[in-house]
Amino acid sequence: MKFKVRFPAPYQVIDVYDDNLDVNIILENDEVYFGTLFTLTNIDKLMEKNREIYFWSTDMLIVKELSYQGIHAALQAILNEGYFFSVFSKIGVVKDIYSHLEWKHFSDVVSEIKVQIIK
């Protein structure tokens, strides 16, 4: 399934192995899903900093790293393996979520990840 990625806040990842990032994933059927991607190092640091004994987040996916290619590969894998709809929450459709940009369909959406993964 084709998808595009938008970042609700600007992509400002300093260390691709130690950060977290909110993403909107737009599917070719015009549905928009939300999730937060975390690295294990980032979770560990957050737990230590806040002296927590557990960590959780809604719509959370742990990824190896947060480069554009790493994000794309992780999302493609979770789609291919059938877990996507269990991990992320639907927040609407393109015409409603991106009405301020006058986007109505998947084809209107400009992805913020310009990575072509070759299988």
Rosetta blueprint (number, residue, H / E / L):
1 M L
2 K L
3 F E
4 K E
5 V E
6 R E
7 F L
8 P L
9 A L
10 P L
11 Y L
12 Q L
13 V L
14 I L
15 D L
16 V L
17 Y L
18 D L
19 D L
20 N E
21 L E
22 D E
23 V E
24 N E
25 I E
26 I E
27 L E
28 E L
29 N L
30 D L
31 E E
32 V E
33 Y E
34 F E
35 G E
36 T E
37 L E
38 F E
39 T L
40 L H
41 T H
42 N H
43 I H
44 D H
45 K H
46 L H
47 M H
48 E H
49 K H
50 N H
51 R L
52 E L
53 I L
54 Y L
55 F L
56 W L
57 S L
58 T L
59 D L
60 M E
61 L E
62 I E
63 V L
64 K L
65 E L
66 L L
67 S L
68 Y H
69 Q H
70 G H
71 I H
72 H H
73 A H
74 A H
75 L H
76 Q H
77 A H
78 I H
79 L H
80 N H
81 E L
82 G L
83 Y L
84 F H
85 F H
86 S H
87 V H
88 F L
89 S E
90 K E
91 I E
92 G E
93 V E
94 V H
95 K H
96 D H
97 I H
98 Y L
99 S H
100 H H
101 L H
102 E L
103 W L
104 K L
105 H L
106 F H
107 S H
108 D H
109 V L
110 V L
111 S L
112 E L
113 I L
114 K L
115 V L
116 Q L
117 I L
118 I L
119 K L
